Amino acid sequence: MSRITDVGRQLVNYPTGVLGRNRPWYFMNLLDLVNGPRTLEDAVRRRVVMITGASSGIGHDTAVRLGGAGAVTLLVARGVDKLEATKHSIAERGGTAHVYPCDLADLEDIERMVKEVLRDHEHVDVLVNNAGRSIRRSIELSYERMHDYQRTMQINYFGPVRLILSLLPSMRARRSGHIVNISSAGVQSKVPRFSGYVASKAALDAFSDCVAGEVHHDGVRFTTVFMPLVRTPMIAPTTIYRQLPAMTPREAADMVCDAIVHRPRRLGTPIGNLATLGNAVSPRSMDAVRNAAYRLFPDSPAARGEGAGQAGDVSVVAQIFGRLGRGVHW
């Protein structure tokens, strides 16, 4: 990758919420300059941090970073073998990790897991709701697929809500806690073909907005990370993504760690924040932009029920469009 391309990628994807921990009173960040910057180690050393979806991708890389910084990491996902591999990676860096297998689509299994965690550790300082399910399919192909919406809502909304409801009482009692929800830049841009996925992430954002106002005086904070496109196994069925730019899981983990250090209310990228502004100022114009993207980027073979298929050619116009909207889930 050329230096110019790399700089361009950083400028477009760099999270604009990382402007110090005292937002919106940015002048108070001068105190941080005097006292020295707050590091990841300062934020998580000897603190209990639960990461869902820790068996691969963003969750794995985030857990390894946090474990290496001194956190007591609680690794949650269905696959025991992969969780053990994450635990091994953390141990190699001198960190501490505990494996808690759980089906995050099963509310009763979540309650069981949380009871075990509270029995073993008494509390959780930071919860990272990272596990999720993505689905990219046009509405035309979804008329008879209500189950897609139900399954996506179960893992992306009801699962995190059950976790929050189970852990929030102890956080409020201790007057300390941080809940980090890994959302999507798609929630800001409202991209076509993601009606199920974006709706489920938006529901969690709205839930968190309401609850944050109730628990602020208890010292519990919420952060929503509007994550841009990340090259993980979850996006593999959408073959056109192989020809479009995306963050690496390591870069995404850096973004999550920034959120834990600085605890902003929201953390997004310039493109995502610009889309939010566009939706507020001129929603009809944004509809036209989204419709152009809808026509440029077709449904994947997997969405059409044709299996994984081979990566189709993406037109030059589509490639330009994808790079201008770098990180957006087209």
C-alpha angles and dihedrals in degrees: 000000000000121000092244092052091047093050090048091052092051093048093052099041102035108119108248093201091073096090098119132298099270099075130188089017092065094168088071089066086080085076089061090053090053096044095039129258120299109244133204088253090056090052101047111017109134091353123128111243123183117203119188119206088028095150097083148354119010093356094053095048092044092050092050091050093048094045091051089052092058103266122143096237123207109201116208129185139104100262110081095187093053091045089053089052090054090048090052091052090053093047090052087061093049095259134134123240137169125199121226112176113207140160100231091196089062112077094197091052089051091054090050092050094048091051089054092048094049090046091052101038105015093222147014118231098190129022118196110195097201106139113101149147123235126200127183114191132132119247089245089064093043103061092103097031105083087143089069089064094044095050093045092049091049096058100030100041117011094042095053091042091053090050093049093048090051097048101034097078093060091044091053092046090054091042090229136089145119126213116194116192116196103217129165139260083231089073088062097042098036091216123199121258092029100085093127097043098041093046092053093049092045090053091056090048091053092046091051092048090056096044094044089063091054099048103036092102089052092063095250116136133194128208126188115201112202095207118203122219111307125192100240133135088265092072095042095099089061096076097187089068088073087073098043129077120262139166121257120243088249092056089047090051089053088056092051091048090051088054091053093048098046101025098211117181089237133012121194144145127259093255092051093046090049089053090052090053092047092052090052097044103036114005093169091056089050089052088057092050091049091048090053089053091047091057094043098050115049129203113279121249087251091055089050090053094250098120126251093314127179126297109270123218115272114214121243090247091052091050091052090047091050093050094047088052093040112179095017115126098240 
